[in-house]
Amino acid sequence: MRIKSVHHAMVRVPFKETIEWGSGTRIGTTRLVCKIETEDGITGWGETLCLIDAVPAVFEKLVAPMAVGYDISQVERFWRNVLGAGYYHHKRAAVMAAAAMEMAMWDALGKRADLPLYALWGGAFRDKIEAAAYLFSADTDTLRDRLTGFLDAGYLTFKVKIGFDAASDITLAEIARETIGAATLRLDVNGAWTPGTAKRQMSRLAPFDPAYVEQPLELDDLQGHAYLRQWSPVPIALDESAYTLQDVGNILRAKAADVLLLDPHQAGGLWQARKAAGAAEAASLPVGLHSGAELGPSQAAYLHLAAATPNLSIAIDTESVYLSADICRNPPKISDGHFALPEGPGLGVEVDEDLLEHYHVTSIDGAYLNPARPGWFPLKPSY
């Protein structure tokens, strides 16, 4: 079961439209995709976020050569080996690169066992996974139209990006509540608020009954989030603050959140995300999944995680409806606001290598900033 070879490529799949958030605009999703082959002929596929140039560099120079000769079952040892190679000092640079390899190891192991990943992780706690409709627009008419479209498509949970400015925070939340009625509403600030603004905005947003406000303060400010949580009438979710297992431990010790949004790519792998979910479960906290516009392999991995993790009990974030295409022949699909659980061995999806070649890129573009606003860049916090 040892890895014989590793291949990888960067791909970018365009969005159907440019989407807008507090840190700029995004034109598509750039991902690093890897393929491993074992000595006994099993193939495994992995995928990860590729937002910064450190990801392909760390993968190519450390992760890929280190993986050759590894047993595909040794995912924990492999992650510790990456850290031990010096990246315990630079964990943020290592997590996304390691996550692609770790996912490929799990995929190969599931194929070897002829079992879907959720079966390797204790079995399916749920057989369908609710998806949250994800809204990216500061334009009120566009937001209203998109909310209505998602509502008509059967979605039950709606996540709206705010954090553009103080006035639009309230306007966008009000439009969302008016449009979706009693459905679940989430509001994502992306760390745009100062502590004083957060107090004021939480009070103003409370009448719209959001399930939570996500990442109200800058990601390193756990003490600020802990104070805000004690005071706020609205629950607080942390996402950017909750990347690694150690981040989650710090949040739990600080009592800084009511909900945690995990991302296996930013944790260093699927197993690290499962451990983080277990820690949250011990503190009676629900967890969800952050979305960075996952392609087929990562979307399938999310569904296995959501199926096998008891406290992953809230709708998962997904940007899949914005993708113009995929790299898989059978990517997971949403129907009536829910994903069906993949049933094939491993991840349960088939990567099309012709599509990998078609969407191959050599640079990371269009993830941050806003070309329509030359010289502008986001501040965290900004108001």
C-alpha positions in Angstrom: 0.0 0.0 0.0 3.0 2.3 -0.4 2.9 5.3 -2.7 5.0 4.8 -5.8 4.5 8.1 -7.7 2.9 11.5 -7.3 1.6 13.9 -10.0 0.1 17.3 -9.4 -1.3 20.3 -11.4 -2.9 23.6 -10.7 -6.3 24.2 -12.3 -8.7 27.1 -12.4 -12.4 26.7 -13.2 -14.1 30.0 -13.9 -17.2 31.1 -12.1 -20.3 31.8 -14.1 -20.0 35.3 -12.8 -17.6 37.4 -10.8 -18.5 37.3 -7.1 -18.0 40.1 -4.6 -17.0 40.0 -0.9 -15.4 42.3 1.6 -11.9 41.3 0.5 -12.5 42.0 -3.2 -13.8 39.9 -6.1 -13.2 36.3 -7.3 -13.4 35.2 -10.9 -13.1 31.5 -10.3 -11.6 28.8 -8.1 -7.9 27.8 -8.3 -7.1 24.4 -6.9 -4.1 22.1 -6.6 -5.0 18.6 -7.7 -2.8 15.6 -7.1 -2.8 12.0 -8.2 -1.0 9.2 -6.4 -0.3 5.7 -7.5 0.6 2.8 -5.1 2.9 0.0 -5.7 -0.1 -2.4 -6.1 -1.7 -0.2 -8.7 -4.3 1.8 -6.8 -4.9 5.4 -7.7 -5.9 8.2 -5.3 -6.9 11.8 -6.0 -6.6 14.8 -3.7 -7.5 18.5 -4.0 -6.8 21.6 -2.0 -7.3 25.3 -1.9 -4.7 27.2 -3.9 -5.0 30.9 -2.9 -1.4 31.8 -2.3 1.9 30.9 -4.0 3.2 29.0 -1.0 0.8 26.1 -1.7 2.3 24.7 -5.0 5.8 25.5 -3.8 5.4 23.5 -0.5 3.7 20.7 -2.3 6.3 20.3 -5.0 9.4 20.8 -2.8 8.3 18.9 0.4 4.9 17.1 0.3 5.2 15.2 -3.0 8.8 13.9 -2.5 8.1 13.0 1.2 5.0 11.0 0.2 6.8 8.6 -2.0 7.3 5.3 -0.1 4.6 6.2 2.5 1.9 3.7 3.3 -1.5 5.2 2.3 -2.9 4.4 5.7 -0.4 6.6 7.6 -2.2 9.9 7.2 -1.5 11.0 10.8 2.2 10.2 10.6 2.5 11.9 7.3 1.0 15.2 8.6 3.3 15.0 11.7 6.2 14.4 9.3 5.4 17.6 7.3 5.4 19.6 10.6 8.6 17.9 11.7 10.3 18.9 8.5 10.3 22.4 9.8 6.7 23.5 9.2 5.7 23.5 12.8 7.2 27.0 12.5 5.2 27.7 9.4 2.0 25.8 9.8 -0.1 28.1 7.7 2.2 27.5 4.7 1.9 23.7 5.1 -1.7 23.0 5.8 -3.2 23.4 2.3 -0.3 21.6 0.6 -0.5 18.6 2.9 -4.3 18.4 2.7 -4.2 17.5 -1.0 -1.8 14.5 -0.4 -3.8 13.4 2.7 -7.0 13.4 0.7 -5.4 11.3 -2.0 -4.2 8.8 0.6 -7.7 8.5 2.0 -9.1 8.0 -1.5 -6.6 5.3 -2.3 -7.2 3.6 1.1 -11.0 3.6 0.5 -10.5 2.0 -2.9 -8.2 -0.6 -1.4 -10.9 -1.5 1.2 -13.7 -1.1 -1.4 -15.5 1.2 1.0 -16.6 4.9 0.9 -14.7 7.1 3.2 -17.6 7.6 5.6 -17.6 3.9 6.2 -13.9 4.0 7.2 -14.8 6.8 9.7 -17.5 5.0 11.7 -20.4 4.9 9.2 -23.0 7.4 8.0 -24.7 9.4 10.8 -26.9 11.0 8.1 -27.6 10.0 4.5 -28.1 13.4 2.9 -26.3 16.7 3.5 -28.0 20.0 3.6 -26.2 22.8 1.6 -26.4 26.5 2.4 -27.2 28.9 -0.3 -24.3 31.3 -0.5 -24.9 34.9 -1.5 -22.2 37.3 -2.7 -23.5 40.8 -3.7 -23.7 44.2 -2.2 -26.3 45.2 -4.7 -29.8 45.0 -3.1 -31.7 44.1 -6.3 -29.3 41.3 -7.2 -29.3 39.9 -3.7 -33.1 39.8 -3.6 -33.3 38.0 -7.0 -30.7 35.5 -6.0 -32.3 34.8 -2.6 -35.6 34.2 -4.4 -34.0 31.8 -6.9 -32.3 29.7 -4.1 -35.6 29.7 -2.2 -37.5 28.4 -5.2 -34.8 25.7 -5.6 -35.6 24.3 -2.2 -32.8 25.7 0.0 -33.6 26.1 3.7 -30.4 27.9 4.8 -29.0 31.1 3.4 -25.6 32.7 4.0 -25.2 36.3 3.1 -21.9 38.2 2.8 -21.9 41.5 4.6 -18.8 43.4 5.8 -18.8 46.0 3.0 -19.7 48.9 5.2 -21.9 49.7 8.3 -25.0 50.8 6.4 -25.1 47.9 4.0 -24.7 45.4 6.8 -28.1 46.2 8.0 -29.7 46.7 4.6 -28.5 43.4 3.2 -29.6 41.5 6.4 -33.1 43.2 6.2 -33.6 42.3 2.6 -32.5 38.7 3.3 -34.9 38.3 6.1 -37.8 39.8 4.2 -37.1 37.5 1.2 -36.6 34.2 2.9 -39.2 34.5 5.7 -38.5 32.1 8.6 -35.7 30.2 6.9 -32.2 30.1 8.5 -30.1 33.2 7.9 -26.3 33.4 8.4 -24.3 36.6 8.0 -20.6 36.6 7.2 -18.5 39.7 8.1 -15.0 38.3 7.2 -13.3 40.2 10.1 -14.3 43.6 8.9 -15.5 45.0 12.2 -13.7 46.7 15.1 -14.9 45.6 18.6 -17.0 48.8 19.0 -18.6 48.4 15.6 -19.3 44.7 16.4 -21.3 45.7 19.6 -23.4 48.2 17.7 -24.0 46.0 14.6 -24.9 42.9 16.6 -27.6 44.9 18.4 -28.9 46.3 15.1 -28.9 42.8 13.4 -30.5 40.9 16.3 -34.1 41.7 15.1 -33.4 39.8 11.9 -32.7 36.7 14.0 -29.5 35.4 12.3 -28.5 31.9 13.3 -25.0 33.4 13.7 -22.7 36.2 12.6 -19.5 34.7 11.2 -16.0 36.1 11.9 -17.1 39.5 13.2 -13.6 40.5 14.4 -10.1 40.1 13.0 -9.1 36.4 13.0 -6.4 36.6 15.8 -8.6 38.4 18.3 -9.9 35.5 20.3 -10.2 37.6 23.5 -12.3 40.1 21.6 -14.6 37.3 20.3 -14.8 35.9 23.8 -16.0 39.2 25.2 -18.3 39.7 22.3 -19.8 36.3 22.8 -20.6 37.0 26.4 -22.4 40.2 25.5 -24.0 39.5 22.1 -27.6 38.5 21.6 -26.5 36.8 18.3 -24.4 33.6 18.3 -20.9 33.9 16.9 -19.3 31.5 14.4 -15.5 31.5 13.8 -14.0 30.4 10.5 -10.7 32.1 9.7 -9.9 31.8 13.4 -10.5 28.1 13.3 -8.1 26.7 10.7 -5.9 24.2 12.6 -6.6 21.8 15.4 -4.6 24.0 17.7 -6.6 27.1 16.6 -9.8 25.2 17.6 -8.2 24.3 21.0 -7.5 27.9 21.6 -11.0 28.9 20.7 -12.5 26.3 23.0 -10.3 27.4 25.9 -11.2 31.0 25.4 -14.9 30.2 25.0 -14.8 32.5 22.0 -17.4 30.9 19.7 -20.9 29.3 19.6 -20.2 27.6 16.2 -17.0 26.5 14.4 -16.7 26.3 10.6 -13.9 23.9 9.7 -12.0 23.4 6.5 -9.9 20.3 6.0 -7.7 22.1 3.5 -6.9 24.7 6.1 -6.5 22.2 8.8 -3.9 20.0 7.1 -6.3 17.2 6.1 -9.6 15.4 6.6 -8.3 13.6 9.7 -7.3 16.9 11.3 -10.8 18.3 10.6 -12.4 15.2 12.2 -10.3 15.7 15.3 -11.2 19.3 15.5 -14.9 18.4 15.2 -14.4 15.9 18.1 -12.9 18.6 20.3 -15.9 20.8 19.5 -18.3 18.0 20.2 -16.8 17.6 23.7 -17.7 21.3 24.3 -21.2 20.8 22.9 -20.5 23.0 19.9 -21.9 22.3 16.4 -19.5 22.5 13.4 -20.0 23.3 9.8 -17.8 23.4 6.7 -16.3 26.5 5.1 -16.3 26.7 1.3 -13.6 27.8 -1.0 -15.4 26.7 -4.2 -14.6 23.0 -4.0 -14.3 20.9 -7.1 -15.5 17.3 -7.3 -12.9 15.6 -5.1 -13.1 18.1 -2.3 -16.9 18.4 -2.5 -17.1 14.7 -2.2 -14.7 14.7 0.8 -16.9 17.3 2.5 -19.9 15.1 2.1 -18.1 12.1 3.7 -17.1 14.3 6.6 -20.6 15.7 7.1 -22.1 12.2 6.9 -19.7 10.6 9.5 -19.4 13.5 12.0 -22.3 13.7 14.5 -22.0 17.3 15.4 -21.5 18.5 11.8 -25.2 19.1 12.1 -25.7 22.4 10.3 -25.9 23.0 6.5 -22.5 23.1 4.9 -21.3 26.1 2.9 -20.9 25.5 -0.8 -20.1 27.6 -3.8 -20.8 24.8 -6.3 -23.6 26.6 -8.0 -21.2 29.3 -9.2 -18.8 26.9 -10.9 -19.0 26.8 -14.7 -17.6 23.3 -14.9 -15.8 20.6 -12.9 -12.9 18.2 -13.2 -15.0 15.1 -12.4 -17.2 13.1 -14.6 -19.7 12.6 -11.7 -19.3 15.6 -9.3 -21.8 15.8 -6.4 -25.0 17.5 -7.3 -27.5 19.5 -5.2 -31.2 18.7 -5.3 -33.8 20.6 -3.2 -31.0 22.2 -1.2 -29.3 18.8 -0.3 -26.4 16.7 -1.5 -26.7 12.9 -1.9 -24.0 10.9 -0.2 -21.4 9.4 -2.6 -21.5 5.7 -2.5 -18.5 4.6 -4.5 -15.2 3.5 -2.8 -12.9 6.2 -1.5 -14.1 9.7 -2.5 -16.7 8.1 -4.9 -15.9 10.5 -7.8 -14.0 10.0 -11.0 -11.5 12.7 -12.1 -11.4 13.3 -15.9 -7.7 13.9 -16.8 -8.7 15.6 -20.1 -10.6 18.2 -18.0 -7.5 18.6 -15.7 -5.5 19.5 -18.8 -8.2 21.8 -20.1 -8.3 23.9 -16.9 -4.6 23.7 -16.2 -3.0 27.0 -15.1 0.4 28.1 -14.0 -0.5 31.1 -11.9 -3.0 32.1 -9.1 -5.2 35.0 -10.3 -8.5 36.6 -9.3 -8.7 35.5 -5.7 -8.5 38.8 -3.9 -8.6 42.6 -4.5 -10.9 44.3 -7.1 -9.6 45.2 -10.5 -12.4 47.8 -10.8 -10.9 49.7 -7.9 -7.3 50.4 -8.6 -5.2 51.0 -5.5 -7.9 49.7 -3.2 -7.2 46.9 -0.8 -9.2 45.6 2.3 -8.3 46.4 5.8 -9.0 44.0 8.7 -10.8 45.5 10.6 -12.0 48.2 8.3 -14.7 50.0 10.2 
